């Protein structure tokens, strides 16, 4: 079935590009940290705090900004967020002191959650028979943005300096805001009549009322923790013997994540055909199987590339299946659903990153692979045990919507 009028390929492509740019903004800093540390006199040990405050801002945005999509016009919310994100990027480019810099990076993370508002709005605008396809395509934009962010940032910084990265990003974000203002369709008027404090508190009630949200959010925490276990300590063995790779060469293995974009698109189409559970199962099995070639990377790095391909494809297949399923449960609460879901994604990613470095220090690369394999196995078993639980689609609670 073709997209409804106004949600054709050009608009879906714009939404995917907007999501990709928004999520890239929280990744740009990673290859620039050394330059930033040198300019502001920040120790190389402390400059990683930039990543921490950016992620902290992102977490706060998930809880306090994304749910607004169920309370106000989501189209206007997207445009305002995008313009404010452009302003935050400009503030980074013009920062004159370390405190201003850290505050600006916090704002960048806070406003990058416009990605999740866009995904929820795309799901709302799409027809039911094409919702999975649209979510998959928009999610592909997110993956592409993450992949290209480091390459673009490093290239621009080499040519024009690190501040140019944020000047260009601010300009691009402003252009995207204008395009969204001109082309993005308004969705149905939000029916929620809660106050803002009630809206935030209702995040908890959604986990009580919607079993599939609890299940899929738990699944998200497990699969993203497993993925973080792979990528976080990977630079440590690859920069030592016998590999002796540079950090840039290590980063090239991230391009295997391009398979995730394919996995997202395929999973979206399968979701539209009613194969969500089957797609989830296949994705989880791929993630589990990936750890054997990853364990054997010391024989040849081709095994690592193949394992990274499998884990990225499987991850995005499950991730898109999760979103397709939870969006169908409470159409009146899609922004809050995605906020709650993504909080668990963030928790899983953070815990996986911390655990992986501790495991590597104690048990080396085999220990990391065992930890990642164990998390993937737990995710597969958890899905198998809960696959027949009813989605828990419920009508809006009394007082949540207008009569």
Buried (B, 14 or more C-beta within 10 A) or exposed (E): EEBEEEBEEEBBEBBBBBBBBBBBBBBBBBBBBEBBBEBBEBEEEEBBBBBEBBBBBBBBBBBBBBBBBBBBBBBEBBBBBBBBBBBBBBBBBBBEEBEBBBBBBBBBBBBBBBBBBBBBBBBBBBBEEBBBBBBBBBBBBBBBBBBBBBBBBBEBBEEEBBBBBBBBBBEBBBEBBEBBBEEBEEBEEBBBEBEEEBBBEBBEBBBEBBBBBBBBBBBBBBBBBBBBBBBBBBBBBBBEEEBEBEEEEBBEBBBBBBBBBBBBBBBBBBBBEEBBBEBBBBBBBBBBBBBBBBBBBEEEBEBBBBBBBBBBBBBBBBBBBBBBBBBBBBBBBBBBBBBBBBBBBBBBBBBBBEBBBEBBEEEEBEBBBBBBBBBBBBBBEBBEEBEEEEBBEEEBBEEBBEE
